[in-house]
């Protein structure tokens, strides 16, 4: 998995959600949602899905896929890479 892709995903997260932090502050394996991670909530999901689709050309077509893909930066990067290879 590409470090560049992880960095781009972190930048997209910060940009889309207007987070008051630097992309470098987001760890690759930290949960994006819930109290043990970045603390994002259900309102952030839609913005993040739209940003990933717009920035990386992937499709997240249902809630179950979104829940899997948005677990962490590592998982999101793996999904983007798999979609690029498939398509």
Secondary structure, DSSP 4 states (H G I P E B T S, - for coil): --HHHHHHHHHHHHHHHT-SS-GGGS-TTS-SBSTTTT-B-HHHHHHHHHHHHHHH-----SHHHHHHHTS-HHHHHHHHHHHHHH-
